[in-house]
């Protein structure tokens, strides 16, 4: 199991690589500023997708064909 420090480090590294330093900092600011319920967000995020659609999207993504 990874430590909290390692998860924070890897998360920030991923954000910086994907968004760049300025946009990564902006993302963190947005999360801290707004009331955000991750569980509710996840529940609503995929409500219009079937299990098969999600599975196929995940399979495509992990195989690098997206």
Number of C-alpha atoms within 10 A of each C-alpha: 5 7 8 9 9 11 12 12 12 12 12 16 15 13 17 15 11 11 14 13 14 9 13 18 14 13 14 12 11 12 10 10 9 8 8 11 8 9 9 9 10 10 9 10 10 12 8 8 10 10 10 9 12 12 12 12 14 13 13 12 11 10 9 8 8 9
